[in-house]
């Protein structure tokens, strides 16, 4: 029996905004104040993710007496960002988000951002898209196995993933 597996690439936002490492704190604040972002990846000259900058990082810099006109994203970003690959199962992303208490995870290919998943993306997916129509119950292998079937299968099964 195949089980639907939702991967990061299935629900990630494919258009993202990233800050260059030399972006000034004031510009970061202006971008974050648009209301479209509460944080974003920071990239180097090769567009590889090297950090994450959030509203909290800016507030922390101000609390430390740093002028946003003089600090760069690289100076105040959270280093060693937590990222995921496109083929990461959503269950793993949920686990990382809850364990690390983070709002968004950049999705990368060779550390270059190709998307982003936020907590609201996951909730939207679970609440809005995944409306089960049927439940398939099998005791064929001696144990009860329950598999939810979706109205419009949009996700690859484990079988099709392993055959690629």
N, CA and C atoms as an extended XYZ file, in Angstrom:
492
Properties=species:S:1:pos:R:3:atomname:S:1:resname:S:1:resid:I:1 pbc="F F F"
N         0.832       -1.184        0.000 N   UNK     1
C         0.000        0.000        0.000 CA  UNK     1
C         0.876        1.246        0.000 C   UNK     1
N         0.485        2.217       -0.755 N   UNK     2
C         1.263        3.457       -0.760 CA  UNK     2
C         0.655        4.446        0.220 C   UNK     2
N         1.512        5.247        0.758 N   UNK     3
C         1.099        6.267        1.718 CA  UNK     3
C         1.486        7.610        1.118 C   UNK     3
N         0.573        8.582        1.168 N   UNK     4
C         0.890        9.905        0.639 CA  UNK     4
C         1.956       10.555        1.501 C   UNK     4
N         3.000       11.043        0.856 N   UNK     5
C         4.087       11.716        1.550 CA  UNK     5
C         4.141       13.147        1.037 C   UNK     5
N         4.008       14.088        1.930 N   UNK     6
C         4.082       15.497        1.545 CA  UNK     6
C         5.514       15.953        1.780 C   UNK     6
N         6.092       16.492        0.749 N   UNK     7
C         7.478       16.962        0.816 CA  UNK     7
C         7.510       18.481        0.850 C   UNK     7
N         8.654       19.010        1.278 N   UNK     8
C         8.825       20.462        1.352 CA  UNK     8
C         8.480       21.129        0.023 C   UNK     8
N         8.939       20.555       -1.079 N   UNK     9
C         8.705       21.178       -2.390 CA  UNK     9
C         7.232       21.230       -2.768 C   UNK     9
N         6.399       20.413       -2.108 N   UNK    10
C         4.973       20.406       -2.402 CA  UNK    10
C         4.237       21.614       -1.838 C   UNK    10
N         4.723       22.175       -0.737 N   UNK    11
C         3.985       23.279       -0.112 CA  UNK    11
C         4.797       24.553        0.060 C   UNK    11
N         6.091       24.510       -0.287 N   UNK    12
C         6.924       25.701       -0.066 CA  UNK    12
C         6.497       26.849       -0.968 C   UNK    12
N         6.719       28.063       -0.478 N   UNK    13
C         6.567       29.241       -1.325 CA  UNK    13
C         7.810       29.278       -2.196 C   UNK    13
N         7.609       29.359       -3.491 N   UNK    14
C         8.727       29.263       -4.419 CA  UNK    14
C         9.371       30.605       -4.748 C   UNK    14
N         8.767       31.673       -4.336 N   UNK    15
C         9.351       33.005       -4.512 CA  UNK    15
C         9.690       33.525       -3.128 C   UNK    15
N        10.959       33.815       -2.917 N   UNK    16
C        11.377       34.297       -1.603 CA  UNK    16
C        12.210       35.561       -1.765 C   UNK    16
N        12.322       36.284       -0.686 N   UNK    17
C        13.192       37.448       -0.631 CA  UNK    17
C        14.290       37.131        0.365 C   UNK    17
N        15.521       37.387       -0.027 N   UNK    18
C        16.667       37.170        0.856 CA  UNK    18
C        17.466       38.460        0.925 C   UNK    18
N        18.102       38.680        2.051 N   UNK    19
C        18.959       39.857        2.230 CA  UNK    19
C        20.397       39.483        1.898 C   UNK    19
N        21.104       40.394        1.278 N   UNK    20
C        22.540       40.213        1.091 CA  UNK    20
C        23.202       40.440        2.442 C   UNK    20
N        24.352       39.834        2.667 N   UNK    21
C        25.007       39.949        3.974 CA  UNK    21
C        25.414       41.378        4.298 C   UNK    21
N        25.622       42.219        3.282 N   UNK    22
C        26.039       43.607        3.521 CA  UNK    22
C        24.866       44.582        3.654 C   UNK    22
N        23.628       44.089        3.598 N   UNK    23
C        22.456       44.946        3.737 CA  UNK    23
C        22.450       45.603        5.121 C   UNK    23
N        22.246       46.905        5.145 N   UNK    24
C        22.231       47.635        6.414 CA  UNK    24
C        20.968       47.331        7.222 C   UNK    24
N        21.114       47.402        8.534 N   UNK    25
C        20.012       47.143        9.446 CA  UNK    25
C        18.798       48.010        9.168 C   UNK    25
N        19.027       49.279        8.815 N   UNK    26
C        17.899       50.184        8.518 CA  UNK    26
C        17.103       49.674        7.317 C   UNK    26
N        17.786       49.230        6.275 N   UNK    27
C        17.095       48.681        5.094 CA  UNK    27
C        16.345       47.409        5.446 C   UNK    27
N        16.942       46.592        6.305 N   UNK    28
C        16.262       45.372        6.752 CA  UNK    28
C        14.980       45.724        7.495 C   UNK    28
N        15.077       46.703        8.392 N   UNK    29
C        13.896       47.126        9.152 CA  UNK    29
C        12.809       47.623        8.212 C   UNK    29
N        13.182       48.423        7.219 N   UNK    30
C        12.195       48.940        6.272 CA  UNK    30
C        11.506       47.799        5.527 C   UNK    30
N        12.270       46.809        5.105 N   UNK    31
C        11.702       45.669        4.377 CA  UNK    31
C        10.763       44.873        5.287 C   UNK    31
N        11.210       44.628        6.519 N   UNK    32
C        10.385       43.857        7.443 CA  UNK    32
C         9.120       44.612        7.842 C   UNK    32
N         9.183       45.932        7.854 N   UNK    33
C         8.016       46.741        8.220 CA  UNK    33
C         6.941       46.788        7.133 C   UNK    33
N         7.233       46.255        5.950 N   UNK    34
C         6.197       46.210        4.914 CA  UNK    34
C         5.049       45.296        5.318 C   UNK    34
N         5.295       44.442        6.292 N   UNK    35
C         4.254       43.525        6.746 CA  UNK    35
C         4.259       42.201        6.025 C   UNK    35
N         5.071       42.080        4.993 N   UNK    36
C         5.131       40.828        4.250 CA  UNK    36
C         6.099       39.824        4.857 C   UNK    36
N         6.965       40.288        5.749 N   UNK    37
C         8.017       39.442        6.298 CA  UNK    37
C         8.171       39.706        7.789 C   UNK    37
N         8.566       38.689        8.513 N   UNK    38
C         9.018       38.890        9.893 CA  UNK    38
C        10.467       38.431       10.001 C   UNK    38
N        10.966       37.887        8.908 N   UNK    39
C        12.344       37.446        8.831 CA  UNK    39
C        12.631       36.929        7.440 C   UNK    39
N        13.918       36.740        7.151 N   UNK    40
C        14.309       36.240        5.829 CA  UNK    40
C        15.715       35.670        5.875 C   UNK    40
N        16.056       34.828        4.900 N   UNK    41
C        17.420       34.314        4.832 CA  UNK    41
C        18.399       35.435        4.473 C   UNK    41
N        19.640       35.255        4.879 N   UNK    42
C        20.732       36.139        4.486 CA  UNK    42
C        21.654       35.296        3.604 C   UNK    42
N        22.037       35.858        2.448 N   UNK    43
C        22.862       35.102        1.505 CA  UNK    43
C        24.199       35.795        1.266 C   UNK    43
N        25.180       34.980        0.858 N   UNK    44
C        26.497       35.516        0.501 CA  UNK    44
C        26.525       35.859       -0.986 C   UNK    44
N        27.701       36.164       -1.515 N   UNK    45
C        27.818       36.566       -2.919 CA  UNK    45
C        27.497       35.433       -3.890 C   UNK    45
N        27.484       34.191       -3.409 N   UNK    46
C        27.103       33.039       -4.245 CA  UNK    46
C        25.638       32.661       -4.044 C   UNK    46
N        24.890       33.549       -3.373 N   UNK    47
C        23.466       33.329       -3.072 CA  UNK    47
C        23.221       32.125       -2.173 C   UNK    47
N        24.207       31.712       -1.406 N   UNK    48
C        24.040       30.621       -0.460 CA  UNK    48
C        23.601       31.185        0.893 C   UNK    48
N        22.691       30.479        1.540 N   UNK    49
C        22.188       30.915        2.837 CA  UNK    49
C        23.298       30.804        3.879 C   UNK    49
N        23.554       31.930        4.560 N   UNK    50
C        24.566       31.948        5.622 CA  UNK    50
C        23.977       32.354        6.966 C   UNK    50
N        22.695       32.748        6.961 N   UNK    51
C        22.061       33.163        8.207 CA  UNK    51
C        20.599       33.476        7.992 C   UNK    51
N        19.970       33.857        9.091 N   UNK    52
C        18.569       34.279        9.079 CA  UNK    52
C        18.510       35.593        9.843 C   UNK    52
N        17.768       36.546        9.312 N   UNK    53
C        17.570       37.823       10.002 CA  UNK    53
C        16.082       37.952       10.319 C   UNK    53
N        15.776       38.343       11.545 N   UNK    54
C        14.378       38.480       11.966 CA  UNK    54
C        14.178       39.828       12.638 C   UNK    54
N        12.931       40.141       12.863 N   UNK    55
C        12.608       41.354       13.614 CA  UNK    55
C        13.288       41.314       14.984 C   UNK    55
N        13.322       40.138       15.574 N   UNK    56
C        13.946       39.993       16.886 CA  UNK    56
C        15.430       40.350       16.838 C   UNK    56
N        16.129       39.955       15.785 N   UNK    57
C        17.560       40.286       15.652 CA  UNK    57
C        17.760       41.799       15.607 C   UNK    57
N        16.872       42.500       14.910 N   UNK    58
C        16.967       43.962       14.840 CA  UNK    58
C        16.705       44.601       16.199 C   UNK    58
N        15.696       44.122       16.892 N   UNK    59
C        15.381       44.656       18.215 CA  UNK    59
C        16.525       44.378       19.188 C   UNK    59
N        17.093       43.185       19.101 N   UNK    60
C        18.218       42.825       19.964 CA  UNK    60
C        19.415       43.740       19.701 C   UNK    60
N        19.670       44.044       18.430 N   UNK    61
C        20.775       44.952       18.076 CA  UNK    61
C        20.535       46.340       18.679 C   UNK    61
N        19.306       46.823       18.592 N   UNK    62
C        18.979       48.130       19.170 CA  UNK    62
C        19.146       48.105       20.685 C   UNK    62
N        18.732       47.002       21.317 N   UNK    63
C        18.873       46.874       22.761 CA  UNK    63
C        20.345       46.884       23.188 C   UNK    63
N        21.208       46.401       22.293 N   UNK    64
C        22.650       46.392       22.569 CA  UNK    64
C        23.313       47.720       22.215 C   UNK    64
N        22.497       48.704       21.822 N   UNK    65
C        23.021       50.027       21.526 CA  UNK    65
C        23.597       50.195       20.130 C   UNK    65
N        23.316       49.263       19.248 N   UNK    66
C        23.827       49.337       17.879 CA  UNK    66
C        22.890       50.182       17.027 C   UNK    66
N        23.459       51.019       16.185 N   UNK    67
C        22.672       51.850       15.273 CA  UNK    67
C        22.361       51.039       14.020 C   UNK    67
N        21.082       50.973       13.667 N   UNK    68
C        20.696       50.171       12.496 CA  UNK    68
C        21.289       50.719       11.203 C   UNK    68
N        21.702       51.984       11.205 N   UNK    69
C        22.332       52.583       10.026 CA  UNK    69
C        23.771       52.103        9.857 C   UNK    69
N        24.316       51.453       10.884 N   UNK    70
C        25.731       51.079       10.851 CA  UNK    70
C        25.978       49.577       10.896 C   UNK    70
N        24.977       48.778       11.233 N   UNK    71
C        25.175       47.328       11.295 CA  UNK    71
C        24.657       46.678       10.015 C   UNK    71
N        25.256       45.571        9.661 N   UNK    72
C        24.828       44.830        8.475 CA  UNK    72
C        24.072       43.575        8.902 C   UNK    72
N        23.421       42.971        7.943 N   UNK    73
C        22.723       41.708        8.198 CA  UNK    73
C        23.694       40.682        8.772 C   UNK    73
N        24.890       40.635        8.213 N   UNK    74
C        25.892       39.668        8.673 CA  UNK    74
C        26.279       39.907       10.137 C   UNK    74
N        26.286       41.164       10.564 N   UNK    75
C        26.656       41.501       11.946 CA  UNK    75
C        25.645       40.990       12.967 C   UNK    75
N        24.383       41.007       12.610 N   UNK    76
C        23.338       40.738       13.612 CA  UNK    76
C        22.486       39.504       13.322 C   UNK    76
N        22.719       38.846       12.196 N   UNK    77
C        21.899       37.688       11.826 CA  UNK    77
C        22.148       36.514       12.777 C   UNK    77
N        21.207       35.600       12.770 N   UNK    78
C        21.389       34.326       13.443 CA  UNK    78
C        22.215       33.464       12.506 C   UNK    78
N        23.377       33.058       12.990 N   UNK    79
C        24.284       32.256       12.165 CA  UNK    79
C        23.916       30.780       12.276 C   UNK    79
N        24.455       29.976       11.409 N   UNK    80
C        24.145       28.542       11.366 CA  UNK    80
C        22.637       28.320       11.216 C   UNK    80
N        22.077       28.806       10.120 N   UNK    81
C        20.626       28.688        9.933 CA  UNK    81
C        20.190       27.240        9.756 C   UNK    81
N        18.999       26.977       10.203 N   UNK    82
C        18.392       25.662        9.991 CA  UNK    82
C        17.678       25.721        8.654 C   UNK    82
N        18.093       24.857        7.738 N   UNK    83
C        17.498       24.789        6.398 CA  UNK    83
C        17.053       23.362        6.140 C   UNK    83
N        16.262       23.174        5.099 N   UNK    84
C        15.825       21.841        4.683 CA  UNK    84
C        15.949       21.741        3.173 C   UNK    84
N        16.055       20.528        2.694 N   UNK    85
C        16.102       20.256        1.252 CA  UNK    85
C        14.673       20.101        0.723 C   UNK    85
N        14.534       20.184       -0.586 N   UNK    86
C        13.213       20.087       -1.226 CA  UNK    86
C        12.504       18.764       -0.940 C   UNK    86
N        13.260       17.691       -0.783 N   UNK    87
C        12.670       16.370       -0.577 CA  UNK    87
C        12.495       16.001        0.891 C   UNK    87
N        12.612       16.986        1.781 N   UNK    88
C        12.404       16.732        3.208 CA  UNK    88
C        10.914       16.541        3.476 C   UNK    88
N        10.538       15.444        4.144 N   UNK    89
C         9.124       15.251        4.481 CA  UNK    89
C         8.637       16.338        5.446 C   UNK    89
N         7.400       16.752        5.272 N   UNK    90
C         6.821       17.799        6.104 CA  UNK    90
C         6.845       17.404        7.581 C   UNK    90
N         6.673       16.124        7.872 N   UNK    91
C         6.717       15.676        9.269 CA  UNK    91
C         8.041       16.059        9.921 C   UNK    91
N         9.136       15.938        9.187 N   UNK    92
C        10.449       16.289        9.732 CA  UNK    92
C        10.545       17.809        9.933 C   UNK    92
N        10.012       18.576        9.000 N   UNK    93
C        10.036       20.032        9.123 CA  UNK    93
C         9.212       20.469       10.340 C   UNK    93
N         8.058       19.859       10.538 N   UNK    94
C         7.230       20.169       11.707 CA  UNK    94
C         8.011       19.876       12.984 C   UNK    94
N         8.685       18.740       13.027 N   UNK    95
C         9.458       18.368       14.211 CA  UNK    95
C        10.554       19.394       14.495 C   UNK    95
N        11.279       19.796       13.466 N   UNK    96
C        12.359       20.776       13.640 CA  UNK    96
C        11.783       22.111       14.105 C   UNK    96
N        10.688       22.546       13.496 N   UNK    97
C        10.076       23.826       13.883 CA  UNK    97
C         9.666       23.832       15.351 C   UNK    97
N         9.054       22.746       15.805 N   UNK    98
C         8.607       22.703       17.196 CA  UNK    98
C         9.782       22.554       18.147 C   UNK    98
N        10.764       21.745       17.784 N   UNK    99
C        11.935       21.540       18.655 CA  UNK    99
C        12.755       22.817       18.790 C   UNK    99
N        12.965       23.521       17.679 N   UNK   100
C        13.810       24.714       17.669 CA  UNK   100
C        13.018       26.013       17.865 C   UNK   100
N        11.688       25.901       17.909 N   UNK   101
C        10.810       27.059       18.074 CA  UNK   101
C        11.074       28.131       17.005 C   UNK   101
N        11.019       27.710       15.753 N   UNK   102
C        11.249       28.642       14.650 CA  UNK   102
C         9.996       28.792       13.806 C   UNK   102
N         9.897       29.933       13.142 N   UNK   103
C         8.698       30.287       12.385 CA  UNK   103
C         8.780       29.843       10.930 C   UNK   103
N         9.965       29.916       10.365 N   UNK   104
C        10.119       29.576        8.950 CA  UNK   104
C        11.420       28.823        8.724 C   UNK   104
N        11.434       28.011        7.684 N   UNK   105
C        12.637       27.266        7.315 CA  UNK   105
C        12.895       27.491        5.835 C   UNK   105
N        14.078       28.009        5.502 N   UNK   106
C        14.429       28.118        4.089 CA  UNK   106
C        14.598       26.714        3.492 C   UNK   106
N        14.111       26.548        2.287 N   UNK   107
C        14.290       25.299        1.557 CA  UNK   107
C        15.405       25.571        0.545 C   UNK   107
N        16.430       24.738        0.566 N   UNK   108
C        17.634       25.011       -0.221 CA  UNK   108
C        18.005       23.849       -1.126 C   UNK   108
N        18.757       24.216       -2.158 N   UNK   109
C        19.411       23.230       -3.016 CA  UNK   109
C        20.859       23.689       -3.106 C   UNK   109
N        21.779       22.893       -2.576 N   UNK   110
C        23.184       23.286       -2.471 CA  UNK   110
C        23.326       24.601       -1.709 C   UNK   110
N        22.528       24.771       -0.684 N   UNK   111
C        22.489       25.946        0.204 CA  UNK   111
C        21.990       27.221       -0.483 C   UNK   111
N        21.524       27.141       -1.714 N   UNK   112
C        20.906       28.277       -2.398 CA  UNK   112
C        19.401       28.167       -2.161 C   UNK   112
N        18.765       29.232       -1.656 N   UNK   113
C        17.334       29.134       -1.356 CA  UNK   113
C        16.486       28.969       -2.611 C   UNK   113
N        15.593       27.989       -2.553 N   UNK   114
C        14.650       27.745       -3.655 CA  UNK   114
C        13.213       27.902       -3.179 C   UNK   114
N        13.055       28.121       -1.869 N   UNK   115
C        11.729       28.291       -1.316 CA  UNK   115
C        11.808       28.513        0.178 C   UNK   115
N        10.651       28.653        0.787 N   UNK   116
C        10.564       28.813        2.231 CA  UNK   116
C         9.238       28.226        2.702 C   UNK   116
N         9.269       27.636        3.885 N   UNK   117
C         8.044       27.115        4.497 CA  UNK   117
C         7.904       27.763        5.859 C   UNK   117
N         6.733       28.326        6.097 N   UNK   118
C         6.444       28.918        7.398 CA  UNK   118
C         5.436       28.021        8.122 C   UNK   118
N         5.266       28.298        9.401 N   UNK   119
C         4.279       27.532       10.175 CA  UNK   119
C         2.896       27.694        9.565 C   UNK   119
N         2.590       28.900        9.070 N   UNK   120
C         1.259       29.108        8.489 CA  UNK   120
C         1.090       28.309        7.195 C   UNK   120
N         2.178       28.094        6.441 N   UNK   121
C         2.087       27.258        5.234 CA  UNK   121
C         1.686       25.835        5.603 C   UNK   121
N         2.268       25.334        6.689 N   UNK   122
C         1.950       23.972        7.130 CA  UNK   122
C         0.503       23.898        7.600 C   UNK   122
N         0.085       24.855        8.402 N   UNK   123
C        -1.303       24.853        8.869 CA  UNK   123
C        -2.281       24.982        7.709 C   UNK   123
N        -1.960       25.832        6.756 N   UNK   124
C        -2.810       26.017        5.582 CA  UNK   124
C        -2.919       24.705        4.805 C   UNK   124
N        -1.818       24.015        4.668 N   UNK   125
C        -1.804       22.740        3.949 CA  UNK   125
C        -2.676       21.716        4.663 C   UNK   125
N        -2.460       21.557        5.938 N   UNK   126
C        -3.195       20.560        6.702 CA  UNK   126
C        -4.677       20.915        6.781 C   UNK   126
N        -4.972       22.181        7.025 N   UNK   127
C        -6.359       22.591        7.216 CA  UNK   127
C        -7.088       22.816        5.896 C   UNK   127
N        -6.386       23.386        4.912 N   UNK   128
C        -7.072       23.791        3.701 CA  UNK   128
C        -7.015       22.823        2.544 C   UNK   128
N        -5.898       22.165        2.358 N   UNK   129
C        -5.724       21.344        1.171 CA  UNK   129
C        -6.027       19.879        1.447 C   UNK   129
N        -5.593       19.403        2.572 N   UNK   130
C        -5.686       17.974        2.849 CA  UNK   130
C        -6.999       17.628        3.531 C   UNK   130
N        -8.031       17.527        2.720 N   UNK   131
C        -9.339       17.165        3.248 CA  UNK   131
C        -9.620       15.722        2.832 C   UNK   131
N        -9.427       14.803        3.767 N   UNK   132
C        -9.604       13.395        3.405 CA  UNK   132
C       -11.045       13.081        3.032 C   UNK   132
N       -11.175       12.279        1.998 N   UNK   133
C       -12.487       11.824        1.565 CA  UNK   133
C       -12.769       10.406        2.069 C   UNK   133
N       -11.699        9.613        2.181 N   UNK   134
C       -11.853        8.219        2.564 CA  UNK   134
C       -10.711        7.803        3.481 C   UNK   134
N       -10.952        6.758        4.234 N   UNK   135
C        -9.906        6.137        5.032 CA  UNK   135
C        -9.875        4.675        4.631 C   UNK   135
N        -8.702        4.184        4.292 N   UNK   136
C        -8.531        2.789        3.889 CA  UNK   136
C        -7.922        2.054        5.075 C   UNK   136
N        -8.573        0.985        5.525 N   UNK   137
C        -8.099        0.219        6.668 CA  UNK   137
C        -7.766       -1.188        6.185 C   UNK   137
N        -6.562       -1.640        6.533 N   UNK   138
C        -6.129       -2.955        6.090 CA  UNK   138
C        -5.540       -3.722        7.271 C   UNK   138
N        -5.883       -5.001        7.353 N   UNK   139
C        -5.259       -5.894        8.333 CA  UNK   139
C        -4.511       -7.005        7.600 C   UNK   139
N        -4.198       -6.771        6.344 N   UNK   140
C        -3.571       -7.762        5.476 CA  UNK   140
C        -2.253       -8.292        6.024 C   UNK   140
N        -1.463       -7.452        6.674 N   UNK   141
C        -0.144       -7.865        7.151 CA  UNK   141
C        -0.128       -8.158        8.642 C   UNK   141
N        -1.283       -8.486        9.210 N   UNK   142
C        -1.349       -8.850       10.608 CA  UNK   142
C        -1.508       -7.674       11.558 C   UNK   142
N        -1.261       -6.476       11.083 N   UNK   143
C        -1.447       -5.279       11.903 CA  UNK   143
C        -2.422       -4.366       11.191 C   UNK   143
N        -3.153       -3.606       11.968 N   UNK   144
C        -4.077       -2.668       11.350 CA  UNK   144
C        -3.292       -1.494       10.781 C   UNK   144
N        -3.530       -1.173        9.533 N   UNK   145
C        -2.893       -0.030        8.881 CA  UNK   145
C        -3.999        0.876        8.365 C   UNK   145
N        -3.930        2.138        8.758 N   UNK   146
C        -4.928        3.107        8.323 CA  UNK   146
C        -4.239        4.111        7.422 C   UNK   146
N        -4.747        4.281        6.224 N   UNK   147
C        -4.177        5.214        5.254 CA  UNK   147
C        -5.276        6.155        4.799 C   UNK   147
N        -5.021        7.433        4.910 N   UNK   148
C        -5.985        8.431        4.460 CA  UNK   148
C        -5.835        8.622        2.963 C   UNK   148
N        -6.940        8.614        2.257 N   UNK   149
C        -6.926        8.866        0.821 CA  UNK   149
C        -7.490       10.256        0.579 C   UNK   149
N        -6.844       10.992       -0.291 N   UNK   150
C        -7.234       12.366       -0.558 CA  UNK   150
C        -8.007       12.447       -1.861 C   UNK   150
N        -8.890       13.413       -1.906 N   UNK   151
C        -9.759       13.618       -3.051 CA  UNK   151
C        -8.951       13.803       -4.335 C   UNK   151
N        -7.985       14.712       -4.298 N   UNK   152
C        -7.163       14.986       -5.468 CA  UNK   152
C        -5.713       14.732       -5.092 C   UNK   152
N        -5.203       13.542       -5.352 N   UNK   153
C        -3.823       13.262       -4.969 CA  UNK   153
C        -2.875       14.226       -5.672 C   UNK   153
N        -2.194       15.056       -4.887 N   UNK   154
C        -1.269       16.031       -5.430 CA  UNK   154
C         0.167       15.666       -5.078 C   UNK   154
N         0.331       14.637       -4.263 N   UNK   155
C         1.641       14.328       -3.738 CA  UNK   155
C         2.065       12.935       -4.166 C   UNK   155
N         3.338       12.753       -4.356 N   UNK   156
C         3.871       11.467       -4.780 CA  UNK   156
C         3.815       10.483       -3.623 C   UNK   156
N         3.619        9.242       -3.959 N   UNK   157
C         3.659        8.220       -2.929 CA  UNK   157
C         5.102        7.833       -2.670 C   UNK   157
N         5.351        7.134       -1.562 N   UNK   158
C         6.700        6.677       -1.259 CA  UNK   158
C         7.231        5.795       -2.374 C   UNK   158
N         6.341        4.987       -2.977 N   UNK   159
C         6.758        4.087       -4.056 CA  UNK   159
C         7.291        4.874       -5.252 C   UNK   159
N         6.593        5.941       -5.637 N   UNK   160
C         7.041        6.694       -6.806 CA  UNK   160
C         8.289        7.508       -6.501 C   UNK   160
N         8.481        7.890       -5.246 N   UNK   161
C         9.689        8.632       -4.867 CA  UNK   161
C        10.891        7.718       -4.956 C   UNK   161
N        10.751        6.491       -4.449 N   UNK   162
C        11.893        5.585       -4.436 CA  UNK   162
C        12.243        5.056       -5.816 C   UNK   162
N        11.306        5.122       -6.763 N   UNK   163
C        11.592        4.619       -8.111 CA  UNK   163
C        12.215        5.663       -9.004 C   UNK   163
N        12.332        6.921       -8.530 N   UNK   164
C        12.911        7.977       -9.366 CA  UNK   164
C        14.417        7.969       -9.302 C   UNK   164
